[in-house]
């Protein structure tokens, strides 16, 4: 029987993928605002490990990277068309299969047919055909799944949400038990921990786990809490907190729970609330890239994350432009574990 494991994000990584925003994407009216966020992420990643940029036009990006002081020696750019920029959800998901890396290419259908995704869905296979993964094999899987919807401790435990994974617009007709079997088959999960509560206003993903609760180690989960009874999130996030308290580690002990404050309510120009969350951080080699929002809770969030990851430097990145299109730092990136390239 083949042994399959999905590594935890805190394990050593080989590279991080960014899919660059462009004038034919939803970012067209906000390119000047959002590109500095991508440049900031690129600079921090490339200072520590390889950075892959999927781009429509590499020449323009190279010049911008140079001006921003990005270490180009660690940057690889591959020209591939894209619909949008959410690499966490259209990127490949790399597992270890019998000790060797394998990049799994799941179906990305625009978060349950909400948005066009025909080009994004082809990115991983096009990277493979371009030879980017070198000797690492890729496997196409006819199952709709986004990287932001799964969170693992690297030891066989999956944390996820019912709202997303049981969505019929992703895998129509599949029961919960059938989906569990597939997840165990693809990733080697031994335990699946489901959350039936928790959401963020303005979120298009049907409650991706990476906006709500994250493993910090095998025994610790950080999560978004809400203590404002007048906030629309209060009931759902408190019910989610109750669920988290009822979960147990593989040793049968309660998880150590670390609460992350909610940023103050952020709105777009039409008055729609935006999904700002500190849970959408990215772990890279030696650092945590933490989204901030020019908010009074930013410093508190930095301190909390610093305590959760004492062996890493916490780097704040202003993600205010990203939430205009309903995502944050983790959403625009996909990490790949050691050995993929």
Residue, then its C-alpha position, 0 to 999 in steps of 0.5 A: x500500500x502506497x504511503x501518502x502524506x500532505x506536509x504541514x505548511x510550517x515544514x521546509x518549502x522549495x518555492x511559493x507561487x504567485x499568479x500576477x494580476x493583470x489588466x484583463x483580470x478583475x484587478x484592472x481598476x486597482x492594479x496600481x493599488x494591488x501590485x505593491x502587495x504582490x511586490x512586497x510578498x515577492x521580495x520577502x519570499x525571494x529573500x528566503x527561497x525560490x519564487x515562481x511567478x505565473x504571468x501574462x507578460x514577464x518583461x514588465x514584471x521583471x522591471x518592477x521586481x528590479x526597482x522594488x529590490x527583489x532578489x531576481x536570482x531566486x525568481x522564476x517567471x513562466x508566461x501562462x494566461x490566467x483569469x485571476x490571481x488566487x494561486x492558493x486555489x488554482x495552484x497544485x497541491x503537493x503531497x509526499x507519495x512513498x517519500x517522493x513529491x507528487x503535485x496533485x492538480x485538482x479541478x478549480x471551477x471558480x469556487x463553485x461556478x461563481x467566476x470564470x476559471x477556464x485559464x486558471x484551471x489549466x495553469x498547473x498542467x501548463x507548468x508541467x508541460x513547460x518543464x517547471x516541475x522537472x522530475x516531479x510528477x503531476x497528477x490530474x484529479x477529477x475532483x473540485x478542491x481549492x487549497x484554501x479549503x484544507x488545513x493540515x497538521x502534516x500528521x494525517x489530520x485535516x481541518x475543514x468546513x462543511x460549507x465549502x467541501x460539501x458544496x454541491x456546485x463543486x462535486x455534485x452528488x457526492x455525499x459527505x462519506x464519499x468526499x471523506x474517502x476521496x480526501x483520505x485517498x488523495x492525501x493520506x488523511x487519517x482524521x477529518x475534523x469538520x466545522x459546521x459554523x464560521x463565516x466572513x462577510x464578503x467571502x466568495x469561497x463558502x468559508x475557506x478554512x484558511x480565513x477562519x482557523x489554522x494549525x500552528x503546530x500539531x496541538x495548536x489552532x489559532x482562530x478568528x474570534x468576535x467579542x462584539x455582540x453587535x457584529x454580524x459575525x458574533x453568533x457564528x464565530x462563537x459557535x465555531x469557537x465552541x466547535x473548536x473547543x470540542x475537537x481533540x488531538x490525535x492523542x485525545x487531548x483538547x487543542x490549545x486554542x489561540x484567538x485572533x482578533x477581528x479587524x474593525x469592519x472594512x467596506x468597499x466604495x459601495x458599502x459592502x463589508x470586506x473579509x479582512x482576517x488575520x488568519x490568512x497568513x502565509x508561512x515561508x522558510x523562516x518567516x510568517x507573512x501576516x496580512x495587516x489592514x491599517x487597523x488598531x488590531x494589527x500590532x496585537x495580531x503580530x504579537x499573537x502570531x509571533x508567540x505561535x511561531x517563535x522560531x520565525x520572524x513576523x513580517x506585516x504586509x498591508x493587505x488592504x488592497x487584496x480584500x477589495x476582491x475578497x482575499x488576502x495574503x494566503x489566498x494569493x500564494x501557494x507554497x510547495x514543500x521541499x523536493x518539488x523542484 
